[in-house]
Amino acid sequence: MRCERCLKACRSDAIYFDHSVRLVDYSKCKGCLSCVQVCPRNAIQVTSVMPGQVLTVKIDHTKCTMCEQCLEENGKFCPQNLFYKGKVKKDGQEVDGILYNFNEVDKCQGCLKCELACPEGAIKPVVFDGKSFS
């Protein structure tokens, strides 16, 4: 419903919207659960996080050259094929870009092939190390 109560309640500025999708920057999140408490639709779910678990993948669209290696379905880049082509904001304009399927992050095996295989170094998985997110 995009009421943005969660965004306003977050004292760590960890919640942001990207193309009408609510996302969490886990490197900023302090786990205070203020967002959960203010959500009128119970749309925010708290999940347990294990050390070494990939929570999300950040893509630096200023570095990405759209080589599309991450889209190949041969498993050499991403065994779960979690990357796709879509619209991203770059220099204030919407252009074609590479996106990560945040809705299926639980399928990520934590192999980090994506980070190692990206020729431009544009892909950075956010991994929980047991104490913080890196």
N, C-alpha and C positions, 0 to 999 in steps of 0.2 A: 504494500500500500504506500510505501515510501513516505511515511510520516516523518522520518528522520529523527525520531526521539532517541534512538540508540546512538546516533552520531552526536547529538547534543549532550547526551548523558556521559559519553566517554571522556574522562578527564585526561586520558593519555593520547587522545587524537589518533587512536588505532583504527577507527572505523571510517571508511570512505566509500563513495559510490563511483562505479565505473560502468558507464552505459546502462544505468538503471539497476545495476547489480550491487548489492551491499557486500563489501569485502572487508577483511580484517588484516591489518598489518601486524602479524604476530611478533615482529621484533619490537613493537611498541606496546602491545597488550600486556597489562599487569594482572589480568584474571580477576578483576574486582567484581565482575558480573553486574555492573550498573546497567549495561545494555539489556540484559535479560529481565531485570526488574522493571524497566520502563516500557517494554514492548507490549502493546495492547493486543497483539495477535499471537503471542507465544511463538514467533517466527525464528527465534534464536535458540539454537540447541547447543548445549555444552557437551563436549565429547572428551573422553579421557585421552591423554596424549602420552605416548611412550617415548623414552629416549631413543633418538635415531630416526624417529618418524618424520617423514616429509609432510609438512602442513600445507604448503602451497608452493607455487613456483612463480617467481617474478621474471618478467621478460622486459629487458631494456630495449624499447622500440627505437631508441636513437642509435643503438649498435646493430640491430637486426638488419640484414641486407636482403631478407626474403629469399634466401637460398633454397628454402623449403625442404631441407634435409630432415627436419623434425617432423614433417608430414608423411614421410615415406613409411609404409606399413610393413617393412621388413624386420622390425624389431631391433635393428642395430642402434637406433637412436632412442626410441621409447618403446619398450616391450608391450606397453599397454595402449599405445597410440593415443595419448592424452593431449596432443597438440592439434590445433585446427586453425584454419584461415578465417579471418573475420575483420571487422572494422575496428580500428584503433585511432586514438587521437595522437597526432604527431605534428608538432609546430602549429597547433591550433586548428588543424584540419583533420577530418576523418579520411583515413586511407586504409588500404588493405594491409593487414599485419597478422602476425602469429599470436594466437591466444592459447591459454592453457585451460583445460576442462576442469575447473574448480569443483564442479559438482561430483566428479568422480576421483577426487584426490585420494580417497581411501583405496583405490586400485593401485596406487603408486607403490612399487616394491622397494623404493629407497635405493635403487642401484646407482643413481646419480649419473647415468649414461648421458642424459640430456645436457648436463653441465659440461661434461668432458667432451662431448661430440660437437657442440655448437662452435663452428669455426670463428665466430665473432665474439664469443664469450658473453652473449646477450642473455643467457638463461642461468638463473640462480635459484636453486631450490632453497626453501626456508625449512631448516631442520631443527627439531627440538633436541637439545643436547642433555636434557635432564635438569637443567637449571634455567636456561634462557633459550631464546630462539636465535639461530644464526644462519 
